[in-house]
């Protein structure tokens, strides 16, 4: 039964982990966001009260 021979499956496992751990993360981390978040101002704004009619 060929599936009991671990030699080819171990190499497939080793190469797939090599791809997942060495090649894919730099490619994913090299992407940049199109809209960078602006820095928030340090001045706090006063919240406006809600003037809802409470009927």
mmCIF entry with sequence, helices, sheets and N, C-alpha, C, O atoms, coordinates in Angstrom:
data_MODEL
# 
_entry.id   MODEL 
# 
_entity.id                         1 
_entity.type                       polymer 
_entity.pdbx_number_of_molecules   1 
# 
_entity_poly.entity_id                      1 
_entity_poly.type                           'polypeptide(L)' 
_entity_poly.nstd_linkage                   no 
_entity_poly.nstd_monomer                   no 
_entity_poly.pdbx_seq_one_letter_code       
;(UNK)(UNK)(UNK)(UNK)(UNK)(UNK)(UNK)(UNK)(UNK)(UNK)(UNK)(UNK)(UNK)(UNK)(UNK)(UNK)
(UNK)(UNK)(UNK)(UNK)(UNK)(UNK)(UNK)(UNK)(UNK)(UNK)(UNK)(UNK)(UNK)(UNK)(UNK)(UNK)
(UNK)(UNK)(UNK)(UNK)(UNK)(UNK)(UNK)(UNK)(UNK)(UNK)(UNK)(UNK)(UNK)(UNK)(UNK)(UNK)
(UNK)(UNK)(UNK)(UNK)(UNK)(UNK)(UNK)
;
_entity_poly.pdbx_seq_one_letter_code_can   XXXXXXXXXXXXXXXXXXXXXXXXXXXXXXXXXXXXXXXXXXXXXXXXXXXXXXX 
_entity_poly.pdbx_strand_id                 A 
# 
loop_
_entity_poly_seq.entity_id 
_entity_poly_seq.num 
_entity_poly_seq.mon_id 
_entity_poly_seq.hetero 
1 1  UNK n 
1 2  UNK n 
1 3  UNK n 
1 4  UNK n 
1 5  UNK n 
1 6  UNK n 
1 7  UNK n 
1 8  UNK n 
1 9  UNK n 
1 10 UNK n 
1 11 UNK n 
1 12 UNK n 
1 13 UNK n 
1 14 UNK n 
1 15 UNK n 
1 16 UNK n 
1 17 UNK n 
1 18 UNK n 
1 19 UNK n 
1 20 UNK n 
1 21 UNK n 
1 22 UNK n 
1 23 UNK n 
1 24 UNK n 
1 25 UNK n 
1 26 UNK n 
1 27 UNK n 
1 28 UNK n 
1 29 UNK n 
1 30 UNK n 
1 31 UNK n 
1 32 UNK n 
1 33 UNK n 
1 34 UNK n 
1 35 UNK n 
1 36 UNK n 
1 37 UNK n 
1 38 UNK n 
1 39 UNK n 
1 40 UNK n 
1 41 UNK n 
1 42 UNK n 
1 43 UNK n 
1 44 UNK n 
1 45 UNK n 
1 46 UNK n 
1 47 UNK n 
1 48 UNK n 
1 49 UNK n 
1 50 UNK n 
1 51 UNK n 
1 52 UNK n 
1 53 UNK n 
1 54 UNK n 
1 55 UNK n 
# 
_struct_asym.id          A 
_struct_asym.entity_id   1 
# 
loop_
_struct_conf.conf_type_id 
_struct_conf.id 
_struct_conf.pdbx_PDB_helix_id 
_struct_conf.beg_label_comp_id 
_struct_conf.beg_label_asym_id 
_struct_conf.beg_label_seq_id 
_struct_conf.pdbx_beg_PDB_ins_code 
_struct_conf.end_label_comp_id 
_struct_conf.end_label_asym_id 
_struct_conf.end_label_seq_id 
_struct_conf.pdbx_end_PDB_ins_code 
_struct_conf.beg_auth_comp_id 
_struct_conf.beg_auth_asym_id 
_struct_conf.beg_auth_seq_id 
_struct_conf.end_auth_comp_id 
_struct_conf.end_auth_asym_id 
_struct_conf.end_auth_seq_id 
_struct_conf.pdbx_PDB_helix_class 
_struct_conf.details 
_struct_conf.pdbx_PDB_helix_length 
HELX_P HELX_P1 AA1 UNK A 2  ? UNK A 4  ? UNK A 2  UNK A 4  5 ? 3  
HELX_P HELX_P2 AA2 UNK A 6  ? UNK A 18 ? UNK A 6  UNK A 18 1 ? 13 
HELX_P HELX_P3 AA3 UNK A 19 ? UNK A 23 ? UNK A 19 UNK A 23 3 ? 5  
HELX_P HELX_P4 AA4 UNK A 24 ? UNK A 29 ? UNK A 24 UNK A 29 1 ? 6  
# 
_struct_conf_type.id          HELX_P 
_struct_conf_type.criteria    ? 
_struct_conf_type.reference   ? 
# 
loop_
_atom_site.group_PDB 
_atom_site.id 
_atom_site.type_symbol 
_atom_site.label_atom_id 
_atom_site.label_alt_id 
_atom_site.label_comp_id 
_atom_site.label_asym_id 
_atom_site.label_entity_id 
_atom_site.label_seq_id 
_atom_site.pdbx_PDB_ins_code 
_atom_site.Cartn_x 
_atom_site.Cartn_y 
_atom_site.Cartn_z 
_atom_site.occupancy 
_atom_site.B_iso_or_equiv 
_atom_site.pdbx_formal_charge 
_atom_site.auth_seq_id 
_atom_site.auth_comp_id 
_atom_site.auth_asym_id 
_atom_site.auth_atom_id 
_atom_site.pdbx_PDB_model_num 
ATOM 1   N N  . UNK A 1 1  ? 0.843   -1.182 0.000  1.00 0.00 ? 1  UNK A N  1 
ATOM 2   C CA . UNK A 1 1  ? 0.000   0.000  0.000  1.00 0.00 ? 1  UNK A CA 1 
ATOM 3   C C  . UNK A 1 1  ? 0.886   1.243  0.000  1.00 0.00 ? 1  UNK A C  1 
ATOM 4   O O  . UNK A 1 1  ? 1.620   1.457  0.965  1.00 0.00 ? 1  UNK A O  1 
ATOM 5   N N  . UNK A 1 2  ? 0.846   2.057  -1.029 1.00 0.00 ? 2  UNK A N  1 
ATOM 6   C CA . UNK A 1 2  ? 1.797   3.170  -1.152 1.00 0.00 ? 2  UNK A CA 1 
ATOM 7   C C  . UNK A 1 2  ? 1.561   4.289  -0.149 1.00 0.00 ? 2  UNK A C  1 
ATOM 8   O O  . UNK A 1 2  ? 2.490   5.043  0.141  1.00 0.00 ? 2  UNK A O  1 
ATOM 9   N N  . UNK A 1 3  ? 0.350   4.427  0.392  1.00 0.00 ? 3  UNK A N  1 
ATOM 10  C CA . UNK A 1 3  ? 0.127   5.527  1.317  1.00 0.00 ? 3  UNK A CA 1 
ATOM 11  C C  . UNK A 1 3  ? 0.814   5.302  2.667  1.00 0.00 ? 3  UNK A C  1 
ATOM 12  O O  . UNK A 1 3  ? 0.887   6.225  3.477  1.00 0.00 ? 3  UNK A O  1 
ATOM 13  N N  . UNK A 1 4  ? 1.309   4.109  2.916  1.00 0.00 ? 4  UNK A N  1 
ATOM 14  C CA . UNK A 1 4  ? 2.029   3.855  4.156  1.00 0.00 ? 4  UNK A CA 1 
ATOM 15  C C  . UNK A 1 4  ? 3.508   4.241  4.048  1.00 0.00 ? 4  UNK A C  1 
ATOM 16  O O  . UNK A 1 4  ? 4.207   4.287  5.060  1.00 0.00 ? 4  UNK A O  1 
ATOM 17  N N  . UNK A 1 5  ? 3.981   4.513  2.853  1.00 0.00 ? 5  UNK A N  1 
ATOM 18  C CA . UNK A 1 5  ? 5.367   4.936  2.658  1.00 0.00 ? 5  UNK A CA 1 
ATOM 19  C C  . UNK A 1 5  ? 5.447   6.438  2.969  1.00 0.00 ? 5  UNK A C  1 
ATOM 20  O O  . UNK A 1 5  ? 4.878   7.234  2.223  1.00 0.00 ? 5  UNK A O  1 
ATOM 21  N N  . UNK A 1 6  ? 6.134   6.852  4.047  1.00 0.00 ? 6  UNK A N  1 
ATOM 22  C CA . UNK A 1 6  ? 6.120   8.261  4.449  1.00 0.00 ? 6  UNK A CA 1 
ATOM 23  C C  . UNK A 1 6  ? 7.072   9.149  3.651  1.00 0.00 ? 6  UNK A C  1 
ATOM 24  O O  . UNK A 1 6  ? 7.045   10.369 3.815  1.00 0.00 ? 6  UNK A O  1 
ATOM 25  N N  . UNK A 1 7  ? 7.897   8.581  2.810  1.00 0.00 ? 7  UNK A N  1 
ATOM 26  C CA . UNK A 1 7  ? 8.921   9.380  2.141  1.00 0.00 ? 7  UNK A CA 1 
ATOM 27  C C  . UNK A 1 7  ? 8.337   10.490 1.260  1.00 0.00 ? 7  UNK A C  1 
ATOM 28  O O  . UNK A 1 7  ? 8.706   11.647 1.465  1.00 0.00 ? 7  UNK A O  1 
ATOM 29  N N  . UNK A 1 8  ? 7.456   10.219 0.301  1.00 0.00 ? 8  UNK A N  1 
ATOM 30  C CA . UNK A 1 8  ? 6.987   11.349 -0.524 1.00 0.00 ? 8  UNK A CA 1 
ATOM 31  C C  . UNK A 1 8  ? 6.075   12.296 0.249  1.00 0.00 ? 8  UNK A C  1 
ATOM 32  O O  . UNK A 1 8  ? 6.060   13.496 -0.028 1.00 0.00 ? 8  UNK A O  1 
ATOM 33  N N  . UNK A 1 9  ? 5.317   11.781 1.206  1.00 0.00 ? 9  UNK A N  1 
ATOM 34  C CA . UNK A 1 9  ? 4.389   12.645 1.929  1.00 0.00 ? 9  UNK A CA 1 
ATOM 35  C C  . UNK A 1 9  ? 5.120   13.562 2.891  1.00 0.00 ? 9  UNK A C  1 
ATOM 36  O O  . UNK A 1 9  ? 4.670   14.681 3.137  1.00 0.00 ? 9  UNK A O  1 
ATOM 37  N N  . UNK A 1 10 ? 6.237   13.110 3.439  1.00 0.00 ? 10 UNK A N  1 
ATOM 38  C CA . UNK A 1 10 ? 6.996   13.992 4.323  1.00 0.00 ? 10 UNK A CA 1 
ATOM 39  C C  . UNK A 1 10 ? 7.597   15.153 3.541  1.00 0.00 ? 10 UNK A C  1 
ATOM 40  O O  . UNK A 1 10 ? 7.631   16.278 4.041  1.00 0.00 ? 10 UNK A O  1 
ATOM 41  N N  . UNK A 1 11 ? 8.065   14.905 2.339  1.00 0.00 ? 11 UNK A N  1 
ATOM 42  C CA . UNK A 1 11 ? 8.633   15.997 1.534  1.00 0.00 ? 11 UNK A CA 1 
ATOM 43  C C  . UNK A 1 11 ? 7.532   16.981 1.121  1.00 0.00 ? 11 UNK A C  1 
ATOM 44  O O  . UNK A 1 11 ? 7.758   18.191 1.093  1.00 0.00 ? 11 UNK A O  1 
ATOM 45  N N  . UNK A 1 12 ? 6.355   16.466 0.806  1.00 0.00 ? 12 UNK A N  1 
ATOM 46  C CA . UNK A 1 12 ? 5.241   17.358 0.476  1.00 0.00 ? 12 UNK A CA 1 
ATOM 47  C C  . UNK A 1 12 ? 4.887   18.208 1.688  1.00 0.00 ? 12 UNK A C  1 
ATOM 48  O O  . UNK A 1 12 ? 4.646   19.408 1.557  1.00 0.00 ? 12 UNK A O  1 
ATOM 49  N N  . UNK A 1 13 ? 4.853   17.596 2.862  1.00 0.00 ? 13 UNK A N  1 
ATOM 50  C CA . UNK A 1 13 ? 4.571   18.336 4.091  1.00 0.00 ? 13 UNK A CA 1 
ATOM 51  C C  . UNK A 1 13 ? 5.644   19.391 4.356  1.00 0.00 ? 13 UNK A C  1 
ATOM 52  O O  . UNK A 1 13 ? 5.334   20.533 4.696  1.00 0.00 ? 13 UNK A O  1 
ATOM 53  N N  . UNK A 1 14 ? 6.901   19.001 4.197  1.00 0.00 ? 14 UNK A N  1 
ATOM 54  C CA . UNK A 1 14 ? 7.998   19.929 4.474  1.00 0.00 ? 14 UNK A CA 1 
ATOM 55  C C  . UNK A 1 14 ? 7.975   21.109 3.499  1.00 0.00 ? 14 UNK A C  1 
ATOM 56  O O  . UNK A 1 14 ? 8.161   22.251 3.919  1.00 0.00 ? 14 UNK A O  1 
ATOM 57  N N  . UNK A 1 15 ? 7.753   20.858 2.216  1.00 0.00 ? 15 UNK A N  1 
ATOM 58  C CA . UNK A 1 15 ? 7.732   21.943 1.240  1.00 0.00 ? 15 UNK A CA 1 
ATOM 59  C C  . UNK A 1 15 ? 6.504   22.831 1.407  1.00 0.00 ? 15 UNK A C  1 
ATOM 60  O O  . UNK A 1 15 ? 6.585   24.041 1.192  1.00 0.00 ? 15 UNK A O  1 
ATOM 61  N N  . UNK A 1 16 ? 5.379   22.254 1.782  1.00 0.00 ? 16 UNK A N  1 
ATOM 62  C CA . UNK A 1 16 ? 4.197   23.088 1.989  1.00 0.00 ? 16 UNK A CA 1 
ATOM 63  C C  . UNK A 1 16 ? 4.394   24.003 3.201  1.00 0.00 ? 16 UNK A C  1 
ATOM 64  O O  . UNK A 1 16 ? 3.987   25.164 3.158  1.00 0.00 ? 16 UNK A O  1 
ATOM 65  N N  . UNK A 1 17 ? 5.012   23.504 4.286  1.00 0.00 ? 17 UNK A N  1 
ATOM 66  C CA . UNK A 1 17 ? 5.300   24.360 5.434  1.00 0.00 ? 17 UNK A CA 1 
ATOM 67  C C  . UNK A 1 17 ? 6.338   25.415 5.081  1.00 0.00 ? 17 UNK A C  1 
ATOM 68  O O  . UNK A 1 17 ? 6.274   26.540 5.576  1.00 0.00 ? 17 UNK A O  1 
ATOM 69  N N  . UNK A 1 18 ? 7.284   25.062 4.237  1.00 0.00 ? 18 UNK A N  1 
ATOM 70  C CA . UNK A 1 18 ? 8.260   26.054 3.794  1.00 0.00 ? 18 UNK A CA 1 
ATOM 71  C C  . UNK A 1 18 ? 7.565   27.179 3.042  1.00 0.00 ? 18 UNK A C  1 
ATOM 72  O O  . UNK A 1 18 ? 7.880   28.351 3.246  1.00 0.00 ? 18 UNK A O  1 
ATOM 73  N N  . UNK A 1 19 ? 6.634   26.835 2.186  1.00 0.00 ? 19 UNK A N  1 
ATOM 74  C CA . UNK A 1 19 ? 5.900   27.857 1.447  1.00 0.00 ? 19 UNK A CA 1 
ATOM 75  C C  . UNK A 1 19 ? 5.048   28.689 2.390  1.00 0.00 ? 19 UNK A C  1 
ATOM 76  O O  . UNK A 1 19 ? 5.031   29.916 2.290  1.00 0.00 ? 19 UNK A O  1 
ATOM 77  N N  . UNK A 1 20 ? 4.334   28.032 3.312  1.00 0.00 ? 20 UNK A N  1 
ATOM 78  C CA . UNK A 1 20 ? 3.451   28.771 4.211  1.00 0.00 ? 20 UNK A CA 1 
ATOM 79  C C  . UNK A 1 20 ? 4.212   29.676 5.174  1.00 0.00 ? 20 UNK A C  1 
ATOM 80  O O  . UNK A 1 20 ? 3.724   30.751 5.522  1.00 0.00 ? 20 UNK A O  1 
ATOM 81  N N  . UNK A 1 21 ? 5.396   29.261 5.608  1.00 0.00 ? 21 UNK A N  1 
ATOM 82  C CA . UNK A 1 21 ? 6.111   30.042 6.618  1.00 0.00 ? 21 UNK A CA 1 
ATOM 83  C C  . UNK A 1 21 ? 7.164   30.992 6.062  1.00 0.00 ? 21 UNK A C  1 
ATOM 84  O O  . UNK A 1 21 ? 7.557   31.936 6.748  1.00 0.00 ? 21 UNK A O  1 
ATOM 85  N N  . UNK A 1 22 ? 7.629   30.767 4.841  1.00 0.00 ? 22 UNK A N  1 
ATOM 86  C CA . UNK A 1 22 ? 8.719   31.598 4.336  1.00 0.00 ? 22 UNK A CA 1 
ATOM 87  C C  . UNK A 1 22 ? 8.324   32.470 3.160  1.00 0.00 ? 22 UNK A C  1 
ATOM 88  O O  . UNK A 1 22 ? 8.880   33.556 3.001  1.00 0.00 ? 22 UNK A O  1 
ATOM 89  N N  . UNK A 1 23 ? 7.408   32.047 2.349  1.00 0.00 ? 23 UNK A N  1 
ATOM 90  C CA . UNK A 1 23 ? 7.114   32.780 1.120  1.00 0.00 ? 23 UNK A CA 1 
ATOM 91  C C  . UNK A 1 23 ? 5.840   33.604 1.251  1.00 0.00 ? 23 UNK A C  1 
ATOM 92  O O  . UNK A 1 23 ? 5.812   34.759 0.825  1.00 0.00 ? 23 UNK A O  1 
ATOM 93  N N  . UNK A 1 24 ? 4.811   33.050 1.817  1.00 0.00 ? 24 UNK A N  1 
ATOM 94  C CA . UNK A 1 24 ? 3.523   33.743 1.853  1.00 0.00 ? 24 UNK A CA 1 
ATOM 95  C C  . UNK A 1 24 ? 3.493   34.928 2.836  1.00 0.00 ? 24 UNK A C  1 
ATOM 96  O O  . UNK A 1 24 ? 2.968   35.975 2.457  1.00 0.00 ? 24 UNK A O  1 
ATOM 97  N N  . UNK A 1 25 ? 4.017   34.838 4.072  1.00 0.00 ? 25 UNK A N  1 
ATOM 98  C CA . UNK A 1 25 ? 3.914   36.003 4.983  1.00 0.00 ? 25 UNK A CA 1 
ATOM 99  C C  . UNK A 1 25 ? 4.546   37.285 4.466  1.00 0.00 ? 25 UNK A C  1 
ATOM 100 O O  . UNK A 1 25 ? 3.927   38.337 4.630  1.00 0.00 ? 25 UNK A O  1 
ATOM 101 N N  . UNK A 1 26 ? 5.733   37.288 3.851  1.00 0.00 ? 26 UNK A N  1 
ATOM 102 C CA . UNK A 1 26 ? 6.227   38.561 3.315  1.00 0.00 ? 26 UNK A CA 1 
ATOM 103 C C  . UNK A 1 26 ? 5.343   39.130 2.211  1.00 0.00 ? 26 UNK A C  1 
ATOM 104 O O  . UNK A 1 26 ? 5.198   40.347 2.095  1.00 0.00 ? 26 UNK A O  1 
ATOM 105 N N  . UNK A 1 27 ? 4.753   38.256 1.402  1.00 0.00 ? 27 UNK A N  1 
ATOM 106 C CA . UNK A 1 27 ? 3.868   38.747 0.347  1.00 0.00 ? 27 UNK A CA 1 
ATOM 107 C C  . UNK A 1 27 ? 2.615   39.386 0.935  1.00 0.00 ? 27 UNK A C  1 
ATOM 108 O O  . UNK A 1 27 ? 2.149   40.413 0.442  1.00 0.00 ? 27 UNK A O  1 
ATOM 109 N N  . UNK A 1 28 ? 2.076   38.785 1.979  1.00 0.00 ? 28 UNK A N  1 
ATOM 110 C CA . UNK A 1 28 ? 0.869   39.336 2.595  1.00 0.00 ? 28 UNK A CA 1 
ATOM 111 C C  . UNK A 1 28 ? 1.198   40.626 3.341  1.00 0.00 ? 28 UNK A C  1 
ATOM 112 O O  . UNK A 1 28 ? 0.427   41.584 3.285  1.00 0.00 ? 28 UNK A O  1 
ATOM 113 N N  . UNK A 1 29 ? 2.331   40.662 4.036  1.00 0.00 ? 29 UNK A N  1 
ATOM 114 C CA . UNK A 1 29 ? 2.677   41.850 4.813  1.00 0.00 ? 29 UNK A CA 1 
ATOM 115 C C  . UNK A 1 29 ? 3.152   43.011 3.951  1.00 0.00 ? 29 UNK A C  1 
ATOM 116 O O  . UNK A 1 29 ? 3.233   44.138 4.439  1.00 0.00 ? 29 UNK A O  1 
ATOM 117 N N  . UNK A 1 30 ? 3.467   42.768 2.685  1.00 0.00 ? 30 UNK A N  1 
ATOM 118 C CA . UNK A 1 30 ? 3.924   43.857 1.828  1.00 0.00 ? 30 UNK A CA 1 
ATOM 119 C C  . UNK A 1 30 ? 2.779   44.692 1.282  1.00 0.00 ? 30 UNK A C  1 
ATOM 120 O O  . UNK A 1 30 ? 3.014   45.762 0.720  1.00 0.00 ? 30 UNK A O  1 
ATOM 121 N N  . UNK A 1 31 ? 1.554   44.230 1.432  1.00 0.00 ? 31 UNK A N  1 
ATOM 122 C CA . UNK A 1 31 ? 0.418   45.015 0.961  1.00 0.00 ? 31 UNK A CA 1 
ATOM 123 C C  . UNK A 1 31 ? 0.232   46.248 1.838  1.00 0.00 ? 31 UNK A C  1 
ATOM 124 O O  . UNK A 1 31 ? 0.426   46.200 3.052  1.00 0.00 ? 31 UNK A O  1 
ATOM 125 N N  . UNK A 1 32 ? -0.141  47.339 1.208  1.00 0.00 ? 32 UNK A N  1 
ATOM 126 C CA . UNK A 1 32 ? -0.374  48.575 1.945  1.00 0.00 ? 32 UNK A CA 1 
ATOM 127 C C  . UNK A 1 32 ? -1.839  48.942 1.826  1.00 0.00 ? 32 UNK A C  1 
ATOM 128 O O  . UNK A 1 32 ? -2.508  48.611 0.847  1.00 0.00 ? 32 UNK A O  1 
ATOM 129 N N  . UNK A 1 33 ? -2.314  49.623 2.831  1.00 0.00 ? 33 UNK A N  1 
ATOM 130 C CA . UNK A 1 33 ? -3.690  50.083 2.819  1.00 0.00 ? 33 UNK A CA 1 
ATOM 131 C C  . UNK A 1 33 ? -3.791  51.335 1.966  1.00 0.00 ? 33 UNK A C  1 
ATOM 132 O O  . UNK A 1 33 ? -2.871  52.152 1.941  1.00 0.00 ? 33 UNK A O  1 
ATOM 133 N N  . UNK A 1 34 ? -4.894  51.484 1.275  1.00 0.00 ? 34 UNK A N  1 
ATOM 134 C CA . UNK A 1 34 ? -5.049  52.644 0.405  1.00 0.00 ? 34 UNK A CA 1 
ATOM 135 C C  . UNK A 1 34 ? -5.355  53.909 1.188  1.00 0.00 ? 34 UNK A C  1 
ATOM 136 O O  . UNK A 1 34 ? -4.947  54.997 0.781  1.00 0.00 ? 34 UNK A O  1 
ATOM 137 N N  . UNK A 1 35 ? -6.053  53.791 2.281  1.00 0.00 ? 35 UNK A N  1 
ATOM 138 C CA . UNK A 1 35 ? -6.379  54.982 3.066  1.00 0.00 ? 35 UNK A CA 1 
ATOM 139 C C  . UNK A 1 35 ? -5.780  54.833 4.462  1.00 0.00 ? 35 UNK A C  1 
ATOM 140 O O  . UNK A 1 35 ? -6.298  54.097 5.302  1.00 0.00 ? 35 UNK A O  1 
ATOM 141 N N  . UNK A 1 36 ? -4.705  55.530 4.684  1.00 0.00 ? 36 UNK A N  1 
ATOM 142 C CA . UNK A 1 36 ? -4.047  55.495 5.986  1.00 0.00 ? 36 UNK A CA 1 
ATOM 143 C C  . UNK A 1 36 ? -4.875  56.294 6.985  1.00 0.00 ? 36 UNK A C  1 
ATOM 144 O O  . UNK A 1 36 ? -5.394  57.356 6.639  1.00 0.00 ? 36 UNK A O  1 
ATOM 145 N N  . UNK A 1 37 ? -5.008  55.812 8.203  1.00 0.00 ? 37 UNK A N  1 
ATOM 146 C CA . UNK A 1 37 ? -5.789  56.572 9.192  1.00 0.00 ? 37 UNK A CA 1 
ATOM 147 C C  . UNK A 1 37 ? -5.060  57.847 9.611  1.00 0.00 ? 37 UNK A C  1 
ATOM 148 O O  . UNK A 1 37 ? -3.842  57.859 9.789  1.00 0.00 ? 37 UNK A O  1 
ATOM 149 N N  . UNK A 1 38 ? -5.822  58.895 9.760  1.00 0.00 ? 38 UNK A N  1 
ATOM 150 C CA . UNK A 1 38 ? -5.251  60.161 10.209 1.00 0.00 ? 38 UNK A CA 1 
ATOM 151 C C  . UNK A 1 38 ? -5.019  60.111 11.705 1.00 0.00 ? 38 UNK A C  1 
ATOM 152 O O  . UNK A 1 38 ? -5.697  59.385 12.432 1.00 0.00 ? 38 UNK A O  1 
ATOM 153 N N  . UNK A 1 39 ? -4.062  60.885 12.146 1.00 0.00 ? 39 UNK A N  1 
ATOM 154 C CA . UNK A 1 39 ? -3.824  60.940 13.586 1.00 0.00 ? 39 UNK A CA 1 
ATOM 155 C C  . UNK A 1 39 ? -4.950  61.741 14.239 1.00 0.00 ? 39 UNK A C  1 
ATOM 156 O O  . UNK A 1 39 ? -5.372  62.778 13.727 1.00 0.00 ? 39 UNK A O  1 
ATOM 157 N N  . UNK A 1 40 ? -5.416  61.249 15.357 1.00 0.00 ? 40 UNK A N  1 
ATOM 158 C CA . UNK A 1 40 ? -6.511  61.914 16.051 1.00 0.00 ? 40 UNK A CA 1 
ATOM 159 C C  . UNK A 1 40 ? -5.992  63.136 16.800 1.00 0.00 ? 40 UNK A C  1 
ATOM 160 O O  . UNK A 1 40 ? -4.867  63.147 17.299 1.00 0.00 ? 40 UNK A O  1 
ATOM 161 N N  . UNK A 1 41 ? -6.820  64.147 16.867 1.00 0.00 ? 41 UNK A N  1 
ATOM 162 C CA . UNK A 1 41 ? -6.414  65.345 17.595 1.00 0.00 ? 41 UNK A CA 1 
ATOM 163 C C  . UNK A 1 41 ? -6.473  65.069 19.099 1.00 0.00 ? 41 UNK A C  1 
ATOM 164 O O  . UNK A 1 41 ? -7.260  64.241 19.557 1.00 0.00 ? 41 UNK A O  1 
ATOM 165 N N  . UNK A 1 42 ? -5.645  65.760 19.847 1.00 0.00 ? 42 UNK A N  1 
ATOM 166 C CA . UNK A 1 42 ? -5.599  65.542 21.292 1.00 0.00 ? 42 UNK A CA 1 
ATOM 167 C C  . UNK A 1 42 ? -6.661  66.356 22.009 1.00 0.00 ? 42 UNK A C  1 
ATOM 168 O O  . UNK A 1 42 ? -6.919  66.122 23.190 1.00 0.00 ? 42 UNK A O  1 
ATOM 169 N N  . UNK A 1 43 ? -7.286  67.311 21.318 1.00 0.00 ? 43 UNK A N  1 
ATOM 170 C CA . UNK A 1 43 ? -8.308  68.137 21.950 1.00 0.00 ? 43 UNK A CA 1 
ATOM 171 C C  . UNK A 1 43 ? -9.630  67.369 21.956 1.00 0.00 ? 43 UNK A C  1 
ATOM 172 O O  . UNK A 1 43 ? -10.103 66.902 20.919 1.00 0.00 ? 43 UNK A O  1 
ATOM 173 N N  . UNK A 1 44 ? -10.212 67.250 23.151 1.00 0.00 ? 44 UNK A N  1 
ATOM 174 C CA . UNK A 1 44 ? -11.480 66.538 23.267 1.00 0.00 ? 44 UNK A CA 1 
ATOM 175 C C  . UNK A 1 44 ? -12.626 67.481 22.935 1.00 0.00 ? 44 UNK A C  1 
ATOM 176 O O  . UNK A 1 44 ? -12.627 68.649 23.326 1.00 0.00 ? 44 UNK A O  1 
ATOM 177 N N  . UNK A 1 45 ? -13.583 66.960 22.219 1.00 0.00 ? 45 UNK A N  1 
ATOM 178 C CA . UNK A 1 45 ? -14.757 67.768 21.905 1.00 0.00 ? 45 UNK A CA 1 
ATOM 179 C C  . UNK A 1 45 ? -15.832 67.526 22.953 1.00 0.00 ? 45 UNK A C  1 
ATOM 180 O O  . UNK A 1 45 ? -15.953 66.432 23.505 1.00 0.00 ? 45 UNK A O  1 
ATOM 181 N N  . UNK A 1 46 ? -16.598 68.558 23.211 1.00 0.00 ? 46 UNK A N  1 
ATOM 182 C CA . UNK A 1 46 ? -17.675 68.443 24.197 1.00 0.00 ? 46 UNK A CA 1 
ATOM 183 C C  . UNK A 1 46 ? -18.844 67.718 23.528 1.00 0.00 ? 46 UNK A C  1 
ATOM 184 O O  . UNK A 1 46 ? -19.259 68.111 22.437 1.00 0.00 ? 46 UNK A O  1 
ATOM 185 N N  . UNK A 1 47 ? -19.376 66.687 24.146 1.00 0.00 ? 47 UNK A N  1 
ATOM 186 C CA . UNK A 1 47 ? -20.499 65.980 23.519 1.00 0.00 ? 47 UNK A CA 1 
ATOM 187 C C  . UNK A 1 47 ? -21.771 66.830 23.547 1.00 0.00 ? 47 UNK A C  1 
ATOM 188 O O  . UNK A 1 47 ? -22.065 67.516 24.526 1.00 0.00 ? 47 UNK A O  1 
ATOM 189 N N  . UNK A 1 48 ? -22.489 66.762 22.476 1.00 0.00 ? 48 UNK A N  1 
ATOM 190 C CA . UNK A 1 48 ? -23.745 67.500 22.392 1.00 0.00 ? 48 UNK A CA 1 
ATOM 191 C C  . UNK A 1 48 ? -24.843 66.714 23.098 1.00 0.00 ? 48 UNK A C  1 
ATOM 192 O O  . UNK A 1 48 ? -24.910 65.493 22.954 1.00 0.00 ? 48 UNK A O  1 
ATOM 193 N N  . UNK A 1 49 ? -25.704 67.389 23.859 1.00 0.00 ? 49 UNK A N  1 
ATOM 194 C CA . UNK A 1 49 ? -26.786 66.659 24.524 1.00 0.00 ? 49 UNK A CA 1 
ATOM 195 C C  . UNK A 1 49 ? -27.852 66.238 23.510 1.00 0.00 ? 49 UNK A C  1 
ATOM 196 O O  . UNK A 1 49 ? -28.060 66.894 22.489 1.00 0.00 ? 49 UNK A O  1 
ATOM 197 N N  . UNK A 1 50 ? -28.498 65.159 23.815 1.00 0.00 ? 50 UNK A N  1 
ATOM 198 C CA . UNK A 1 50 ? -29.583 64.685 22.967 1.00 0.00 ? 50 UNK A CA 1 
ATOM 199 C C  . UNK A 1 50 ? -30.860 65.355 23.432 1.00 0.00 ? 50 UNK A C  1 
ATOM 200 O O  . UNK A 1 50 ? -31.257 65.212 24.588 1.00 0.00 ? 50 UNK A O  1 
ATOM 201 N N  . UNK A 1 51 ? -31.491 66.069 22.555 1.00 0.00 ? 51 UNK A N  1 
ATOM 202 C CA . UNK A 1 51 ? -32.755 66.698 22.921 1.00 0.00 ? 51 UNK A CA 1 
ATOM 203 C C  . UNK A 1 51 ? -33.891 65.984 22.209 1.00 0.00 ? 51 UNK A C  1 
ATOM 204 O O  . UNK A 1 51 ? -34.502 66.525 21.288 1.00 0.00 ? 51 UNK A O  1 
ATOM 205 N N  . UNK A 1 52 ? -34.160 64.782 22.640 1.00 0.00 ? 52 UNK A N  1 
ATOM 206 C CA . UNK A 1 52 ? -35.250 64.000 22.109 1.00 0.00 ? 52 UNK A CA 1 
ATOM 207 C C  . UNK A 1 52 ? -36.495 64.268 22.929 1.00 0.00 ? 52 UNK A C  1 
ATOM 208 O O  . UNK A 1 52 ? -36.419 64.423 24.148 1.00 0.00 ? 52 UNK A O  1 
ATOM 209 N N  . UNK A 1 53 ? -37.630 64.324 22.274 1.00 0.00 ? 53 UNK A N  1 
ATOM 210 C CA . UNK A 1 53 ? -38.866 64.453 23.065 1.00 0.00 ? 53 UNK A CA 1 
ATOM 211 C C  . UNK A 1 53 ? -39.207 63.129 23.717 1.00 0.00 ? 53 UNK A C  1 
ATOM 212 O O  . UNK A 1 53 ? -39.376 62.118 23.035 1.00 0.00 ? 53 UNK A O  1 
ATOM 213 N N  . UNK A 1 54 ? -39.309 63.134 25.034 1.00 0.00 ? 54 UNK A N  1 
ATOM 214 C CA . UNK A 1 54 ? -39.593 61.893 25.777 1.00 0.00 ? 54 UNK A CA 1 
ATOM 215 C C  . UNK A 1 54 ? -41.077 61.859 26.121 1.00 0.00 ? 54 UNK A C  1 
ATOM 216 O O  . UNK A 1 54 ? -41.461 62.159 27.251 1.00 0.00 ? 54 UNK A O  1 
ATOM 217 N N  . UNK A 1 55 ? -41.882 61.507 25.186 1.00 0.00 ? 55 UNK A N  1 
ATOM 218 C CA . UNK A 1 55 ? -43.333 61.422 25.383 1.00 0.00 ? 55 UNK A CA 1 
ATOM 219 C C  . UNK A 1 55 ? -43.667 60.094 25.979 1.00 0.00 ? 55 UNK A C  1 
ATOM 220 O O  . UNK A 1 55 ? -44.837 59.807 26.229 1.00 0.00 ? 55 UNK A O  1 
# 
